[in-house]
Amino acid sequence: MANMISDDLRGLLSERHVDSPVARVVRALSGHGAVSAAQIARTTGLARSTVSTILSDLKRSSLVVEVETRSPGVGRPAIAHSLNPEAGTCLGVLLGRNEARVVLADVAHNVIADVAIPLERDYRPEKATRVIKQTIDNIYKEHSLPFSGLLGVGFAVSGAIAANGRILRGASIPGWSGVDLRATFEPALQKPIFADKESNCAALAEMMWGAAVGVEDFVLFKHDVTIGGAIVANGRVLSGYAGTAGEVGHIMLNPHGDLCSCGNRGCLELECGGSQMISVAERRGGRSLTLPILVQEALAGDIGLRRLIEDAGDVAGRGLATVGTLFNPRMIVISGALAAADDILLAPMRASYGKYTLVKSGDVDGDLPTFVVGKFLDNDNCLGAVGLVLRHHGRLI
Ligand SMILES: [Zn+2]
């Protein structure tokens, strides 16, 4: 039964059927999880009566189930619709600096498993393929799930990915620049492969499950050892022609600044990135530090480390102001290790953003965006990789 359901679903989710009303409803459910008929009508642009008829048909064929959702506070539970969790599964895989991570979820957006695989710093594609396949096999066995129900595998990579599936220069896993992801993983997995850079995946996770649910225009700012970013406009993550859109860490702030790994000078990442902050803090304290410890000690009241984070927020806000002028977001989601500093970072960031961007606070044209900390500081990349499959974003063909 489960196999038959997922065969139908695979068909409905494929690009060939993109314009049929039924496929539009299925894809709205796949992308948004449990939603009301009214929300589906809004997302798909279909008439409410058409949506109701389609939902009844899909329920009869067991592709869709009714679920109760309850808003926080009082009120009766509302009826929402979701894809049948038994209709299929999706995998998200993070190819990190020295680990891979695999998240398994069903098509109703429930996370079933989350497994980290430690790897040596310079791991190769062949090794990654072997251990990831082994881990996937173990997860399906452990949860007694059919591998045939797997709809696709999404990869979050620490570098931009061209439309032909190759990882572009600048990936932070040594030796992976130029690697063809599809050719590497498809023979072993035998499933459709999706891929995007880490911060685009993080934005997708926040949009589907986290701080930016229901927000169509936002910027994700990943403030960590390096700086990443993603731009979401009209509900879509921008990839750009070469897959590098949203790389806010490489906005030029100082033409006479240090040389950056990207080959330019004075990039935002060099002016306020975690790596530079750690160097300053280590020089000051005469001991080695990590970013989470730096943040922890600032939160515990170390005035010097607070100042270091405040200054980084001020510089980051200046860079983000440029992005804000161009894209006019409603929200800025801060993720990465520094996001844990919360207002120590966010308050100066918001203040300098307001100083340098076009639309000011209380303007007749609008207001400053809301600055919020992301919901998934620990596994946003990997969760978003699952989202690549559910939203059909970043498919490698
Ligand atoms: Zn740069």
Residues whose N, C-alpha, C, O or C-beta is under 5 A from the ligand:
A	BS01	ZN	G249 H250 C260 S261 C262 N264 C267
